[in-house]
Amino acid sequence: MTVAKLVEELKSSSSRWLKTQSTDISKFAWQRGYGVFSVGPADLEALMHYIDTQEAHHRKHSFQDEFRAFLKKYGMDGDEQYLWD
């Protein structure tokens, strides 16, 4: 399965499920784009910690700032006009 197909299936199935949970979120939609970063086994503990503390982390650092930092850290270009909906 390609990464694009996996993301498509994850976004569509989670969106369908989420919309059944409350009428307040019936118009929920994912943004069009996505980013994919791989993690090696040596970084598994750090990844699990990040997931466990993600809500608190994002009170201090926006998703956009964090994504920009990932791009910079790994030497990748990101054109702002294409990154955000």
Secondary structure, DSSP 4 states (H G I P E B T S, - for coil): --HHHHHHHHHHHHHHHHHTT-GGGTT----S--------GGGHHHHHHHHHTHHHHHHHS-HHHHHHHHHHHTT----HHHH--
